[in-house]
Amino acid sequence: MTQNYVQYDLIDGTYRGSVFCSPVQAQEQLNEGVGMIAVSANPLTTSTVDGVPTITMNWDVIRNSVATNIDAQAEAFCQSYVTPGETQMIRYSRKEAEARAWLTDNNSLTPMLTMEAAATGVSVSTLADTVIQLADQWTAVMASVESKRIGAKQQLAGLTNIAEMAAVANINWSE
C-alpha cells in the first residue's frame, strides 16, 4: 500500500519534502534529523499567478492527517481495555443499564444479566456489582482519553510547524 508522507526537520519543524511510497520505503528514506508523517494527500498545491507558477503548503492537509492519527491512537488505546466491535459495545452498554436498573429495583427485567449469571454460576446481584464497577472504571479511562484527544486536536489549530504537530500527537494515553 502506498501513501503520501511529509518529511520534516526534527529540530525546527520545517518542511523537507513529500514522498509517495509504501511504509517500508518511507522508513528507508529517513535520514538523520528528518521525521516523517503520513498524510492523506500531497499538501503542496500549485497555481499560476500572473503567469508565475506558485507552490503553496496546504497546512490543513497535514493538521487533518495528524488529527486522524490522534483519533486512531485513542481508539487503539481503548481497544486494549475492551473487546472490539460495535455490537460488543452495545452489549456492554445494555449490561450496564440492566445492572444500574437492578440496583435501583431488584425486580427489574435483566435478561442479559440473568442469562450471564446462570452461565457463569454467579448471582445477578454479584454480576450487577461487577458490571457497574467495570463500567465506572471504563468511564474514568474514557474521560481521560477523550480530554487528551480533544485537547491535542485543539492544539493543532493554526500550527504550521510539522515538528510541533508531531509533538502534539505524541500522547501518553496511559497517564
C-alpha positions as CSV (number, residue, x, y, z in Angstrom):
1,M,0.0,0.0,0.0
2,T,1.4,3.4,-1.0
3,Q,0.7,6.6,0.8
4,N,1.7,10.2,0.9
5,Y,4.3,11.2,3.5
6,V,5.7,14.6,4.5
7,Q,9.3,14.8,5.6
8,Y,10.3,17.5,8.1
9,D,13.3,18.7,10.1
10,L,13.2,17.2,13.6
11,I,14.8,20.4,15.1
12,D,13.0,23.3,13.5
13,G,10.0,21.5,12.0
14,T,10.4,22.9,8.5
15,Y,9.1,21.0,5.5
16,R,11.8,18.9,3.8
17,G,9.8,17.2,1.1
18,S,7.0,14.9,0.2
19,V,7.1,11.3,-0.9
20,F,4.5,8.8,-2.2
21,C,5.6,5.3,-1.3
22,S,5.0,2.2,0.9
23,P,5.6,2.5,4.7
24,V,8.7,0.3,4.3
25,Q,10.1,2.6,1.6
26,A,9.2,5.6,3.8
27,Q,11.3,4.2,6.7
28,E,14.2,3.6,4.3
29,Q,14.1,7.2,3.1
30,L,14.5,8.6,6.6
31,N,17.8,10.4,7.2
32,E,19.3,11.6,10.4
33,G,17.4,14.6,11.7
34,V,14.4,14.0,9.5
35,G,11.0,13.0,10.6
36,M,8.1,11.8,8.6
37,I,4.3,12.0,8.9
38,A,1.7,10.1,6.8
39,V,-0.7,12.5,5.2
40,S,-4.0,11.9,3.4
41,A,-2.9,13.8,0.3
42,N,0.1,15.8,-1.1
43,P,0.0,19.1,0.9
44,L,1.6,21.1,-1.8
45,T,-0.7,22.9,-4.2
46,T,0.4,24.6,-7.4
47,S,-1.2,27.6,-9.1
48,T,-0.2,30.2,-11.5
49,V,-0.5,33.8,-10.6
50,D,0.2,36.3,-13.4
51,G,2.0,33.6,-15.4
52,V,4.3,32.7,-12.5
53,P,3.9,29.2,-11.1
54,T,3.5,29.2,-7.3
55,I,3.7,26.3,-4.8
56,T,1.9,26.7,-1.5
57,M,1.6,24.5,1.5
58,N,-1.9,23.4,2.5
59,W,-1.4,23.1,6.2
60,D,-4.9,21.7,6.7
61,V,-3.9,18.5,4.9
62,I,-1.1,18.0,7.5
63,R,-3.2,19.1,10.5
64,N,-6.1,16.9,9.5
65,S,-3.9,13.9,8.9
66,V,-2.3,14.4,12.4
67,A,-5.8,14.8,13.9
68,T,-6.9,11.5,12.2
69,N,-3.8,9.8,13.7
70,I,-4.7,11.1,17.1
71,D,-8.2,9.6,16.8
72,A,-6.6,6.3,15.7
73,Q,-4.3,6.3,18.7
74,A,-7.2,6.9,21.1
75,E,-9.2,4.1,19.5
76,A,-6.2,1.7,19.6
77,F,-5.6,2.5,23.3
78,C,-9.3,2.0,24.2
79,Q,-9.3,-1.3,22.3
80,S,-6.8,-2.6,24.8
81,Y,-9.5,-2.3,27.5
82,V,-12.5,-3.7,25.7
83,T,-13.4,-6.4,23.3
84,P,-13.5,-4.7,19.9
85,G,-16.7,-4.5,17.9
86,E,-19.7,-2.2,17.7
87,T,-22.2,-4.9,18.9
88,Q,-19.9,-5.7,21.8
89,M,-20.1,-2.0,22.9
90,I,-23.9,-2.3,22.6
91,R,-23.8,-5.4,24.9
92,Y,-21.6,-3.6,27.4
93,S,-24.0,-0.6,27.5
94,R,-27.0,-2.8,27.8
95,K,-25.5,-4.8,30.6
96,E,-24.6,-1.6,32.4
97,A,-28.2,-0.3,32.0
98,E,-29.5,-3.6,33.4
99,A,-27.1,-3.6,36.3
100,R,-28.0,0.0,37.3
101,A,-31.7,-0.8,37.0
102,W,-31.1,-3.9,39.2
103,L,-29.5,-1.8,41.9
104,T,-32.5,0.5,41.9
105,D,-35.1,-2.2,41.7
106,N,-34.3,-5.9,42.1
107,N,-37.5,-6.7,40.2
108,S,-36.2,-5.1,37.0
109,L,-36.1,-7.2,33.9
110,T,-32.4,-8.1,33.3
111,P,-32.4,-10.7,30.5
112,M,-28.7,-10.3,29.7
113,L,-27.5,-10.3,33.3
114,T,-29.8,-13.2,34.2
115,M,-28.5,-15.4,31.4
116,E,-24.9,-14.5,32.0
117,A,-25.2,-15.1,35.8
118,A,-26.7,-18.5,35.1
119,A,-23.9,-19.3,32.6
120,T,-21.2,-18.3,34.9
121,G,-22.6,-19.5,38.2
122,V,-22.9,-16.2,40.0
123,S,-25.8,-14.3,41.3
124,V,-27.4,-11.5,39.3
125,S,-26.6,-9.2,42.2
126,T,-22.9,-10.1,42.2
127,L,-22.8,-9.8,38.4
128,A,-24.5,-6.4,38.6
129,D,-22.0,-5.1,41.1
130,T,-19.1,-6.3,38.9
131,V,-20.6,-4.8,35.7
132,I,-21.1,-1.4,37.4
133,Q,-17.6,-1.5,38.9
134,L,-16.1,-2.2,35.4
135,A,-18.3,0.5,33.8
136,D,-17.2,3.1,36.3
137,Q,-13.5,2.2,35.7
138,W,-14.1,2.4,31.9
139,T,-15.8,5.8,32.3
140,A,-12.7,7.1,34.1
141,V,-10.5,5.8,31.2
142,M,-12.8,7.2,28.6
143,A,-12.8,10.6,30.3
144,S,-9.0,10.7,30.3
145,V,-8.7,9.6,26.7
146,E,-11.4,12.0,25.5
147,S,-9.8,15.0,27.2
148,K,-6.4,14.2,25.8
149,R,-7.8,13.5,22.3
150,I,-9.8,16.7,22.1
151,G,-7.1,18.8,23.8
152,A,-4.5,17.6,21.3
153,K,-6.7,18.2,18.3
154,Q,-7.4,21.7,19.6
155,Q,-3.7,22.4,20.0
156,L,-3.2,21.6,16.3
157,A,-5.3,24.6,15.2
158,G,-3.1,27.1,13.5
159,L,0.2,25.2,13.8
160,T,2.4,25.5,10.8
161,N,5.4,23.7,12.3
162,I,5.4,20.0,11.5
163,A,7.6,19.0,14.4
164,E,5.2,20.8,16.8
165,M,2.3,18.9,15.2
166,A,4.2,15.6,15.7
167,A,4.9,16.5,19.3
168,V,1.2,17.3,19.9
169,A,0.3,13.8,18.5
170,N,2.9,12.1,20.8
171,I,0.4,11.4,23.6
172,N,0.9,9.2,26.6
173,W,-2.6,7.7,26.8
174,S,-2.0,5.7,29.9
175,E,-1.1,8.6,32.3
